Structure formats: C-alpha cells, structure tokens
Amino acid sequence: MKDRHRHLYVIHELTETKFELCRVLNTYDTDSAAIDDVKKLLSNKISEKDLLKMLDKKGIC
C-alpha cells in the first residue's frame, strides 16, 4: 500500500557544524501534548502512521 501522507522535514542545527534531518510526524500546541504522544509512540500505543493521519486532518502545509 502506498504511503499517502505528506513528508515534512525539519533541519535542526545542533552546532555550527552538526545538523539533524528530522521527519515531522505531527504538530502540537503544547510541549506536554507532544511528550504524551512520544510516550505513546515508544510504548506502541500509537504508530507513526496514526500521528501522520492526525497531521493530515489538521491540513497544515
């Protein structure tokens, strides 16, 4: 099955010579909401696909 979700990425500058490329799974209004979803993701209560579906519903980008 083809992945129909948008692929959003952020370049995060760690130092002047080190960068990370990060995939955006969802956006949040508070850090506590983001932390809750990270906990759910790491404990397999939610999947990356679920988070991407939530992002799609928001219509961002």
C-alpha positions in Angstrom: 0.0 0.0 0.0 1.4 3.4 -1.0 2.1 5.9 1.8 -0.2 8.8 1.0 0.9 11.1 3.9 2.9 14.2 3.3 6.5 14.0 4.1 7.6 17.1 6.1 11.1 17.5 7.3 13.0 20.0 9.5 16.7 20.6 9.6 17.8 21.1 13.2 21.1 22.8 13.9 22.9 21.2 16.8 26.2 23.2 16.5 27.7 25.3 13.8 29.0 22.1 12.1 26.4 19.4 13.1 22.8 19.2 11.8 20.0 16.7 12.0 17.3 16.0 9.4 14.0 15.2 11.3 10.7 14.0 9.9 7.7 15.8 11.2 5.0 13.4 12.4 2.6 15.9 13.9 2.4 19.4 15.3 1.3 20.4 18.8 0.1 23.5 20.7 1.9 22.4 23.9 5.0 20.5 24.8 3.0 18.3 27.1 0.8 17.1 24.3 3.9 16.3 22.2 5.5 14.5 25.1 2.3 12.4 25.7 2.4 11.3 22.0 6.2 10.4 22.3 5.4 8.2 25.3 2.5 6.6 23.4 4.8 6.1 20.3 7.6 4.5 22.4 5.1 2.2 24.2 3.5 1.1 20.9 0.1 2.6 21.9 0.2 4.7 18.8 2.0 4.4 15.5 3.8 6.9 13.2 1.1 6.3 10.7 -1.5 7.3 13.3 0.3 10.5 14.0 0.6 11.3 10.3 -3.1 10.8 9.9 -3.7 13.4 12.7 -1.3 15.8 10.9 -3.2 15.3 7.6 -6.5 16.1 9.3 -5.1 19.4 10.5 -4.5 20.5 6.9 -1.1 22.1 7.8 1.2 22.7 4.8 
